[in-house]
């Protein structure tokens, strides 16, 4: 997400409304990620995701489990 936003900031470097455009893109990307996480962790809303992971999605949603086996080990 950060790389995308840096690219957008560079793209709109010469525009007068760069801050507005990059802020809107950050909102769209952050909102989309929150929807994805809500579906993935069955939280049903972005508000619950934001409550757990903070508004900028910097905290982990779940504690990492100790999965030393590969995901498809039973094949």
C-alpha positions in Angstrom: 0.0 0.0 0.0 2.8 2.4 0.8 4.6 1.9 -2.5 1.3 2.5 -4.3 0.8 5.8 -2.4 4.3 6.9 -3.0 3.8 6.3 -6.8 0.6 8.2 -6.7 2.3 11.1 -4.9 5.1 11.1 -7.5 2.6 10.9 -10.3 0.6 14.0 -9.1 3.8 15.9 -8.0 3.0 18.7 -10.3 -0.7 18.9 -9.8 -2.3 21.6 -7.6 -4.5 19.1 -5.8 -1.8 16.4 -5.0 -2.7 16.2 -1.3 -6.4 15.7 -2.1 -5.8 13.0 -4.8 -3.3 11.1 -2.7 -5.6 11.3 0.3 -8.5 10.0 -1.7 -6.4 7.1 -3.1 -5.2 6.3 0.4 -8.8 6.2 1.6 -9.9 3.9 -1.2 -7.0 1.5 -0.7 -7.4 1.5 3.1 -11.1 1.0 2.8 -10.7 -1.9 0.3 -8.1 -3.6 2.5 -10.4 -3.2 5.5 -13.3 -4.9 3.5 -10.9 -7.7 2.5 -9.8 -8.2 6.1 -13.4 -8.1 7.3 -14.3 -10.9 4.9 -11.2 -12.9 5.6 -11.6 -12.8 9.3 -15.4 -12.9 9.3 -15.7 -9.6 11.2 -18.6 -8.4 9.0 -17.7 -4.7 8.9 -14.9 -2.3 8.3 -15.5 -0.7 11.7 -14.6 -3.9 13.5 -11.4 -4.1 11.5 -10.6 -0.5 12.3 -11.3 -1.2 15.9 -8.8 -4.0 16.1 -6.1 -3.0 13.6 -6.4 0.8 14.2 -7.5 3.4 11.6 -4.3 3.0 9.5 -4.3 -0.8 9.7 -0.9 -0.9 11.4 -1.7 -3.5 14.1 -2.2 -7.2 13.3 -5.7 -8.5 13.3 -4.8 -12.0 14.6 -1.8 -13.3 16.5 0.3 -15.4 14.2 0.0 -19.1 14.8 3.0 -21.4 14.8 2.4 -23.2 11.5 5.6 -24.9 10.7 3.9 -27.3 8.2 3.2 -26.1 4.7 -0.4 -25.3 3.8 -0.7 -28.1 1.4 1.1 -30.8 3.4 -1.8 -33.2 3.3 -1.7 -33.5 -0.5 
